[in-house]
Amino acid sequence: MFEKQERQGIIVYLYYNRDARKLNKYGDVLYHSRKLHYQVLYVNKEEAADIVEEISALKFVKAVSLSEIDNIDQDFVGNLAHF
């Protein structure tokens, strides 16, 4: 049937919001902040390194960073007991 794809989030900081639509071909756009000039893309984890290099070479991109959600401990059991 279908296999679950491992995904990686990429945060792309832009100089201008008008160039945001050009990033649609690189992955799935999850969020676009017009005020802070950044966009969050989701891509396949195997292709993430190549896509980061490709996007960072574009003239309208200020900076590119990978999402750190995989490195965060998401085991919240017992943290709410003090409230």
Biopython code that builds the backbone (N, CA, C, O; Angstrom):
import numpy as np
from Bio.PDB.StructureBuilder import StructureBuilder

atoms = [
    (1, "MET", "N", (0.841, -1.174, 0.000)),
    (1, "MET", "CA", (0.000, 0.000, 0.000)),
    (1, "MET", "C", (0.886, 1.238, 0.000)),
    (1, "MET", "O", (1.678, 1.419, -0.925)),
    (2, "PHE", "N", (0.777, 2.079, 0.995)),
    (2, "PHE", "CA", (1.592, 3.285, 1.084)),
    (2, "PHE", "C", (2.596, 3.140, 2.204)),
    (2, "PHE", "O", (2.288, 2.584, 3.258)),
    (3, "GLU", "N", (3.788, 3.636, 1.978)),
    (3, "GLU", "CA", (4.801, 3.652, 3.022)),
    (3, "GLU", "C", (4.940, 5.081, 3.550)),
    (3, "GLU", "O", (4.846, 6.050, 2.796)),
    (4, "LYS", "N", (5.164, 5.190, 4.848)),
    (4, "LYS", "CA", (5.323, 6.501, 5.467)),
    (4, "LYS", "C", (6.686, 7.073, 5.088)),
    (4, "LYS", "O", (7.713, 6.415, 5.251)),
    (5, "GLN", "N", (6.683, 8.299, 4.582)),
    (5, "GLN", "CA", (7.916, 8.983, 4.209)),
    (5, "GLN", "C", (8.426, 9.797, 5.394)),
    (5, "GLN", "O", (7.652, 10.494, 6.050)),
    (6, "GLU", "N", (9.702, 9.710, 5.664)),
    (6, "GLU", "CA", (10.315, 10.569, 6.675)),
    (6, "GLU", "C", (10.457, 11.955, 6.065)),
    (6, "GLU", "O", (10.959, 12.098, 4.950)),
    (7, "ARG", "N", (10.014, 12.980, 6.794)),
    (7, "ARG", "CA", (10.013, 14.342, 6.290)),
    (7, "ARG", "C", (10.936, 15.222, 7.132)),
    (7, "ARG", "O", (11.189, 14.939, 8.303)),
    (8, "GLN", "N", (11.424, 16.275, 6.525)),
    (8, "GLN", "CA", (12.314, 17.222, 7.186)),
    (8, "GLN", "C", (11.803, 18.630, 6.924)),
    (8, "GLN", "O", (11.475, 18.972, 5.788)),
    (9, "GLY", "N", (11.734, 19.438, 7.955)),
    (9, "GLY", "CA", (11.321, 20.824, 7.802)),
    (9, "GLY", "C", (12.514, 21.703, 7.489)),
    (9, "GLY", "O", (13.591, 21.533, 8.060)),
    (10, "ILE", "N", (12.316, 22.648, 6.576)),
    (10, "ILE", "CA", (13.356, 23.597, 6.197)),
    (10, "ILE", "C", (12.786, 24.996, 6.372)),
    (10, "ILE", "O", (11.715, 25.299, 5.847)),
    (11, "ILE", "N", (13.485, 25.843, 7.096)),
    (11, "ILE", "CA", (13.066, 27.228, 7.275)),
    (11, "ILE", "C", (13.903, 28.091, 6.341)),
    (11, "ILE", "O", (15.132, 28.085, 6.404)),
    (12, "VAL", "N", (13.217, 28.836, 5.470)),
    (12, "VAL", "CA", (13.879, 29.664, 4.466)),
    (12, "VAL", "C", (13.560, 31.122, 4.760)),
    (12, "VAL", "O", (12.394, 31.517, 4.757)),
    (13, "TYR", "N", (14.590, 31.924, 5.015)),
    (13, "TYR", "CA", (14.426, 33.349, 5.266)),
    (13, "TYR", "C", (14.615, 34.101, 3.950)),
    (13, "TYR", "O", (15.592, 33.887, 3.233)),
    (14, "LEU", "N", (13.669, 34.981, 3.646)),
    (14, "LEU", "CA", (13.636, 35.679, 2.364)),
    (14, "LEU", "C", (13.946, 37.162, 2.538)),
    (14, "LEU", "O", (13.740, 37.728, 3.611)),
    (15, "TYR", "N", (14.442, 37.783, 1.469)),
    (15, "TYR", "CA", (14.603, 39.229, 1.457)),
    (15, "TYR", "C", (13.257, 39.912, 1.233)),
    (15, "TYR", "O", (12.939, 40.904, 1.889)),
    (16, "TYR", "N", (12.464, 39.371, 0.293)),
    (16, "TYR", "CA", (11.168, 39.950, -0.037)),
    (16, "TYR", "C", (10.120, 38.844, -0.133)),
    (16, "TYR", "O", (10.421, 37.729, -0.562)),
    (17, "ASN", "N", (8.896, 39.157, 0.266)),
    (17, "ASN", "CA", (7.819, 38.178, 0.222)),
    (17, "ASN", "C", (7.373, 37.830, -1.190)),
    (17, "ASN", "O", (6.778, 36.775, -1.408)),
    (18, "ARG", "N", (7.647, 38.688, -2.134)),
    (18, "ARG", "CA", (7.189, 38.441, -3.498)),
    (18, "ARG", "C", (7.839, 37.198, -4.119)),
    (18, "ARG", "O", (7.322, 36.650, -5.093)),
    (19, "ASP", "N", (8.959, 36.758, -3.564)),
    (19, "ASP", "CA", (9.670, 35.595, -4.098)),
    (19, "ASP", "C", (9.236, 34.283, -3.453)),
    (19, "ASP", "O", (9.795, 33.234, -3.776)),
    (20, "ALA", "N", (8.264, 34.312, -2.560)),
    (20, "ALA", "CA", (7.880, 33.118, -1.804)),
    (20, "ALA", "C", (7.297, 32.027, -2.706)),
    (20, "ALA", "O", (7.507, 30.841, -2.451)),
    (21, "ARG", "N", (6.578, 32.410, -3.742)),
    (21, "ARG", "CA", (5.965, 31.404, -4.614)),
    (21, "ARG", "C", (6.992, 30.596, -5.397)),
    (21, "ARG", "O", (6.689, 29.494, -5.855)),
    (22, "LYS", "N", (8.176, 31.115, -5.555)),
    (22, "LYS", "CA", (9.217, 30.406, -6.294)),
    (22, "LYS", "C", (9.702, 29.163, -5.546)),
    (22, "LYS", "O", (10.315, 28.282, -6.147)),
    (23, "LEU", "N", (9.432, 29.085, -4.238)),
    (23, "LEU", "CA", (9.878, 27.946, -3.441)),
    (23, "LEU", "C", (8.903, 26.769, -3.485)),
    (23, "LEU", "O", (9.202, 25.707, -2.940)),
    (24, "ASN", "N", (7.758, 26.935, -4.115)),
    (24, "ASN", "CA", (6.761, 25.865, -4.172)),
    (24, "ASN", "C", (7.272, 24.615, -4.873)),
    (24, "ASN", "O", (6.825, 23.512, -4.560)),
    (25, "LYS", "N", (8.190, 24.763, -5.807)),
    (25, "LYS", "CA", (8.669, 23.605, -6.556)),
    (25, "LYS", "C", (9.652, 22.737, -5.761)),
    (25, "LYS", "O", (9.948, 21.614, -6.169)),
    (26, "TYR", "N", (10.160, 23.244, -4.633)),
    (26, "TYR", "CA", (11.134, 22.492, -3.844)),
    (26, "TYR", "C", (10.505, 21.585, -2.795)),
    (26, "TYR", "O", (11.123, 20.608, -2.374)),
    (27, "GLY", "N", (9.287, 21.895, -2.371)),
    (27, "GLY", "CA", (8.634, 21.078, -1.352)),
    (27, "GLY", "C", (7.260, 21.616, -1.020)),
    (27, "GLY", "O", (6.763, 22.533, -1.674)),
    (28, "ASP", "N", (6.652, 21.039, 0.000)),
    (28, "ASP", "CA", (5.324, 21.443, 0.433)),
    (28, "ASP", "C", (5.449, 22.616, 1.406)),
    (28, "ASP", "O", (6.142, 22.523, 2.419)),
    (29, "VAL", "N", (4.778, 23.707, 1.088)),
    (29, "VAL", "CA", (4.819, 24.895, 1.940)),
    (29, "VAL", "C", (3.843, 24.696, 3.089)),
    (29, "VAL", "O", (2.647, 24.499, 2.871)),
    (30, "LEU", "N", (4.354, 24.747, 4.302)),
    (30, "LEU", "CA", (3.516, 24.594, 5.480)),
    (30, "LEU", "C", (3.076, 25.950, 6.015)),
    (30, "LEU", "O", (1.923, 26.110, 6.415)),
    (31, "TYR", "N", (3.974, 26.924, 6.028)),
    (31, "TYR", "CA", (3.658, 28.220, 6.611)),
    (31, "TYR", "C", (4.496, 29.301, 5.941)),
    (31, "TYR", "O", (5.646, 29.070, 5.568)),
    (32, "HIS", "N", (3.905, 30.485, 5.795)),
    (32, "HIS", "CA", (4.621, 31.634, 5.265)),
    (32, "HIS", "C", (4.321, 32.839, 6.148)),
    (32, "HIS", "O", (3.173, 33.275, 6.234)),
    (33, "SER", "N", (5.331, 33.371, 6.797)),
    (33, "SER", "CA", (5.181, 34.555, 7.632)),
    (33, "SER", "C", (5.518, 35.778, 6.794)),
    (33, "SER", "O", (6.677, 36.008, 6.448)),
    (34, "ARG", "N", (4.499, 36.554, 6.474)),
    (34, "ARG", "CA", (4.721, 37.745, 5.663)),
    (34, "ARG", "C", (5.386, 38.858, 6.468)),
    (34, "ARG", "O", (6.111, 39.683, 5.914)),
    (35, "LYS", "N", (5.139, 38.877, 7.758)),
    (35, "LYS", "CA", (5.717, 39.923, 8.598)),
    (35, "LYS", "C", (7.211, 39.695, 8.846)),
    (35, "LYS", "O", (8.001, 40.637, 8.794)),
    (36, "LEU", "N", (7.593, 38.453, 9.113)),
    (36, "LEU", "CA", (8.985, 38.141, 9.439)),
    (36, "LEU", "C", (9.785, 37.606, 8.255)),
    (36, "LEU", "O", (10.964, 37.287, 8.403)),
    (37, "HIS", "N", (9.164, 37.504, 7.089)),
    (37, "HIS", "CA", (9.835, 37.128, 5.840)),
    (37, "HIS", "C", (10.498, 35.747, 5.904)),
    (37, "HIS", "O", (11.674, 35.607, 5.567)),
    (38, "TYR", "N", (9.754, 34.741, 6.330)),
    (38, "TYR", "CA", (10.287, 33.386, 6.262)),
    (38, "TYR", "C", (9.191, 32.425, 5.835)),
    (38, "TYR", "O", (8.001, 32.731, 5.912)),
    (39, "GLN", "N", (9.623, 31.257, 5.383)),
    (39, "GLN", "CA", (8.702, 30.239, 4.903)),
    (39, "GLN", "C", (9.186, 28.877, 5.399)),
    (39, "GLN", "O", (10.388, 28.612, 5.436)),
    (40, "VAL", "N", (8.237, 28.015, 5.782)),
    (40, "VAL", "CA", (8.567, 26.677, 6.249)),
    (40, "VAL", "C", (8.156, 25.687, 5.173)),
    (40, "VAL", "O", (6.999, 25.657, 4.753)),
    (41, "LEU", "N", (9.109, 24.879, 4.730)),
    (41, "LEU", "CA", (8.877, 23.858, 3.711)),
    (41, "LEU", "C", (9.070, 22.486, 4.326)),
    (41, "LEU", "O", (9.865, 22.320, 5.251)),
    (42, "TYR", "N", (8.344, 21.501, 3.815)),
    (42, "TYR", "CA", (8.582, 20.113, 4.175)),
    (42, "TYR", "C", (9.016, 19.359, 2.939)),
    (42, "TYR", "O", (8.385, 19.457, 1.886)),
    (43, "VAL", "N", (10.106, 18.598, 3.070)),
    (43, "VAL", "CA", (10.661, 17.812, 1.970)),
    (43, "VAL", "C", (10.990, 16.410, 2.491)),
    (43, "VAL", "O", (11.004, 16.177, 3.700)),
    (44, "ASN", "N", (11.248, 15.494, 1.583)),
    (44, "ASN", "CA", (11.678, 14.157, 1.984)),
    (44, "ASN", "C", (13.055, 14.252, 2.640)),
    (44, "ASN", "O", (13.910, 15.033, 2.220)),
    (45, "LYS", "N", (13.248, 13.440, 3.679)),
    (45, "LYS", "CA", (14.481, 13.531, 4.466)),
    (45, "LYS", "C", (15.720, 13.178, 3.646)),
    (45, "LYS", "O", (16.790, 13.743, 3.874)),
    (46, "GLU", "N", (15.591, 12.254, 2.699)),
    (46, "GLU", "CA", (16.749, 11.860, 1.885)),
    (46, "GLU", "C", (17.200, 12.995, 0.973)),
    (46, "GLU", "O", (18.388, 13.118, 0.676)),
    (47, "GLU", "N", (16.271, 13.814, 0.534)),
    (47, "GLU", "CA", (16.579, 14.889, -0.406)),
    (47, "GLU", "C", (16.867, 16.218, 0.280)),
    (47, "GLU", "O", (17.186, 17.196, -0.397)),
    (48, "ALA", "N", (16.765, 16.282, 1.593)),
    (48, "ALA", "CA", (16.846, 17.554, 2.319)),
    (48, "ALA", "C", (18.193, 18.243, 2.129)),
    (48, "ALA", "O", (18.224, 19.453, 1.906)),
    (49, "ALA", "N", (19.291, 17.526, 2.208)),
    (49, "ALA", "CA", (20.612, 18.150, 2.091)),
    (49, "ALA", "C", (20.816, 18.765, 0.715)),
    (49, "ALA", "O", (21.365, 19.861, 0.602)),
    (50, "ASP", "N", (20.383, 18.073, -0.330)),
    (50, "ASP", "CA", (20.521, 18.601, -1.689)),
    (50, "ASP", "C", (19.645, 19.828, -1.893)),
    (50, "ASP", "O", (20.063, 20.790, -2.538)),
    (51, "ILE", "N", (18.438, 19.801, -1.349)),
    (51, "ILE", "CA", (17.511, 20.920, -1.510)),
    (51, "ILE", "C", (17.998, 22.144, -0.743)),
    (51, "ILE", "O", (17.834, 23.270, -1.213)),
    (52, "VAL", "N", (18.594, 21.939, 0.428)),
    (52, "VAL", "CA", (19.136, 23.069, 1.200)),
    (52, "VAL", "C", (20.249, 23.758, 0.416)),
    (52, "VAL", "O", (20.306, 24.988, 0.382)),
    (53, "GLU", "N", (21.122, 22.995, -0.206)),
    (53, "GLU", "CA", (22.194, 23.580, -1.016)),
    (53, "GLU", "C", (21.633, 24.352, -2.198)),
    (53, "GLU", "O", (22.101, 25.441, -2.531)),
    (54, "GLU", "N", (20.616, 23.763, -2.830)),
    (54, "GLU", "CA", (20.009, 24.389, -3.996)),
    (54, "GLU", "C", (19.302, 25.698, -3.632)),
    (54, "GLU", "O", (19.434, 26.699, -4.336)),
    (55, "ILE", "N", (18.554, 25.680, -2.531)),
    (55, "ILE", "CA", (17.809, 26.866, -2.114)),
    (55, "ILE", "C", (18.746, 27.966, -1.627)),
    (55, "ILE", "O", (18.514, 29.143, -1.903)),
    (56, "SER", "N", (19.792, 27.598, -0.911)),
    (56, "SER", "CA", (20.700, 28.615, -0.379)),
    (56, "SER", "C", (21.487, 29.329, -1.480)),
    (56, "SER", "O", (22.022, 30.413, -1.249)),
    (57, "ALA", "N", (21.562, 28.738, -2.666)),
    (57, "ALA", "CA", (22.266, 29.370, -3.782)),
    (57, "ALA", "C", (21.391, 30.387, -4.511)),
    (57, "ALA", "O", (21.890, 31.125, -5.361)),
    (58, "LEU", "N", (20.100, 30.440, -4.199)),
    (58, "LEU", "CA", (19.208, 31.379, -4.872)),
    (58, "LEU", "C", (19.457, 32.801, -4.381)),
    (58, "LEU", "O", (19.786, 33.009, -3.213)),
    (59, "LYS", "N", (19.302, 33.773, -5.267)),
    (59, "LYS", "CA", (19.625, 35.164, -4.947)),
    (59, "LYS", "C", (18.639, 35.799, -3.974)),
    (59, "LYS", "O", (19.012, 36.697, -3.219)),
    (60, "PHE", "N", (17.388, 35.349, -3.979)),
    (60, "PHE", "CA", (16.379, 35.979, -3.133)),
    (60, "PHE", "C", (16.300, 35.373, -1.743)),
    (60, "PHE", "O", (15.456, 35.783, -0.946)),
    (61, "VAL", "N", (17.162, 34.402, -1.427)),
    (61, "VAL", "CA", (17.156, 33.732, -0.126)),
    (61, "VAL", "C", (18.238, 34.329, 0.755)),
    (61, "VAL", "O", (19.400, 34.418, 0.360)),
    (62, "LYS", "N", (17.842, 34.735, 1.950)),
    (62, "LYS", "CA", (18.780, 35.318, 2.915)),
    (62, "LYS", "C", (19.520, 34.231, 3.691)),
    (62, "LYS", "O", (20.743, 34.278, 3.818)),
    (63, "ALA", "N", (18.769, 33.240, 4.215)),
    (63, "ALA", "CA", (19.374, 32.163, 4.998)),
    (63, "ALA", "C", (18.465, 30.934, 4.950)),
    (63, "ALA", "O", (17.268, 31.044, 4.683)),
    (64, "VAL", "N", (19.044, 29.773, 5.209)),
    (64, "VAL", "CA", (18.312, 28.507, 5.239)),
    (64, "VAL", "C", (18.756, 27.738, 6.470)),
    (64, "VAL", "O", (19.948, 27.663, 6.767)),
    (65, "SER", "N", (17.785, 27.159, 7.194)),
    (65, "SER", "CA", (18.131, 26.317, 8.341)),
    (65, "SER", "C", (17.186, 25.130, 8.394)),
    (65, "SER", "O", (16.050, 25.200, 7.924)),
    (66, "LEU", "N", (17.665, 24.048, 8.969)),
    (66, "LEU", "CA", (16.849, 22.848, 9.122)),
    (66, "LEU", "C", (16.062, 22.904, 10.423)),
    (66, "LEU", "O", (16.521, 23.484, 11.406)),
    (67, "SER", "N", (14.899, 22.311, 10.428)),
    (67, "SER", "CA", (14.063, 22.276, 11.619)),
    (67, "SER", "C", (14.684, 21.364, 12.665)),
    (67, "SER", "O", (15.258, 20.329, 12.326)),
    (68, "GLU", "N", (14.574, 21.737, 13.923)),
    (68, "GLU", "CA", (15.162, 20.979, 15.031)),
    (68, "GLU", "C", (14.121, 20.144, 15.775)),
    (68, "GLU", "O", (14.384, 19.714, 16.898)),
    (69, "ILE", "N", (12.965, 19.904, 15.195)),
    (69, "ILE", "CA", (11.894, 19.195, 15.889)),
    (69, "ILE", "C", (12.282, 17.748, 16.214)),
    (69, "ILE", "O", (11.781, 17.183, 17.187)),
    (70, "ASP", "N", (13.154, 17.149, 15.424)),
    (70, "ASP", "CA", (13.584, 15.770, 15.695)),
    (70, "ASP", "C", (14.492, 15.689, 16.918)),
    (70, "ASP", "O", (14.584, 14.634, 17.547)),
    (71, "ASN", "N", (15.161, 16.781, 17.262)),
    (71, "ASN", "CA", (16.089, 16.795, 18.387)),
    (71, "ASN", "C", (15.431, 17.142, 19.716)),
    (71, "ASN", "O", (16.074, 17.043, 20.761)),
    (72, "ILE", "N", (14.171, 17.545, 19.699)),
    (72, "ILE", "CA", (13.466, 17.941, 20.910)),
    (72, "ILE", "C", (12.833, 16.718, 21.559)),
    (72, "ILE", "O", (12.202, 15.904, 20.885)),
    (73, "ASP", "N", (13.005, 16.595, 22.869)),
    (73, "ASP", "CA", (12.379, 15.504, 23.611)),
    (73, "ASP", "C", (10.885, 15.781, 23.731)),
    (73, "ASP", "O", (10.481, 16.775, 24.335)),
    (74, "GLN", "N", (10.070, 14.910, 23.160)),
    (74, "GLN", "CA", (8.629, 15.124, 23.150)),
    (74, "GLN", "C", (7.903, 14.212, 24.132)),
    (74, "GLN", "O", (6.706, 13.965, 23.988)),
    (75, "ASP", "N", (8.621, 13.718, 25.119)),
    (75, "ASP", "CA", (8.005, 12.903, 26.164)),
    (75, "ASP", "C", (7.591, 13.840, 27.299)),
    (75, "ASP", "O", (8.415, 14.220, 28.131)),
    (76, "PHE", "N", (6.307, 14.208, 27.326)),
    (76, "PHE", "CA", (5.817, 15.193, 28.275)),
    (76, "PHE", "C", (5.122, 14.567, 29.476)),
    (76, "PHE", "O", (4.459, 15.282, 30.227)),
    (77, "VAL", "N", (5.248, 13.276, 29.682)),
    (77, "VAL", "CA", (4.569, 12.604, 30.788)),
    (77, "VAL", "C", (5.182, 13.062, 32.108)),
    (77, "VAL", "O", (6.399, 13.019, 32.285)),
    (78, "GLY", "N", (4.338, 13.496, 33.020)),
    (78, "GLY", "CA", (4.782, 13.900, 34.340)),
    (78, "GLY", "C", (5.135, 15.364, 34.462)),
    (78, "GLY", "O", (5.321, 15.842, 35.581)),
    (79, "ASN", "N", (5.237, 16.095, 33.383)),
    (79, "ASN", "CA", (5.587, 17.503, 33.466)),
    (79, "ASN", "C", (4.443, 18.363, 33.966)),
    (79, "ASN", "O", (4.685, 19.432, 34.527)),
    (80, "LEU", "N", (3.230, 17.940, 33.783)),
    (80, "LEU", "CA", (2.073, 18.754, 34.160)),
    (80, "LEU", "C", (1.559, 18.414, 35.570)),
    (80, "LEU", "O", (0.526, 18.942, 35.982)),
    (81, "ALA", "N", (2.245, 17.560, 36.301)),
    (81, "ALA", "CA", (1.773, 17.132, 37.603)),
    (81, "ALA", "C", (1.836, 18.254, 38.650)),
    (81, "ALA", "O", (1.140, 18.183, 39.663)),
    (82, "HIS", "N", (2.644, 19.267, 38.427)),
    (82, "HIS", "CA", (2.826, 20.336, 39.412)),
    (82, "HIS", "C", (1.748, 21.403, 39.339)),
    (82, "HIS", "O", (1.698, 22.270, 40.211)),
    (83, "PHE", "N", (0.899, 21.373, 38.351)),
    (83, "PHE", "CA", (-0.129, 22.409, 38.210)),
    (83, "PHE", "C", (-1.389, 22.060, 38.901)),
    (83, "PHE", "O", (-2.345, 22.835, 38.871)),
]
sb = StructureBuilder()
sb.init_structure("model")
sb.init_model(0)
sb.init_chain("A")
sb.init_seg("    ")
for serial, (resi, resn, name, xyz) in enumerate(atoms, 1):
    if name == "N":
        sb.init_residue(resn, " ", resi, " ")
    sb.init_atom(name, np.array(xyz, "f"), 0.0, 1.0, " ", f" {name:<3s}", serial, name[0])
structure = sb.get_structure()
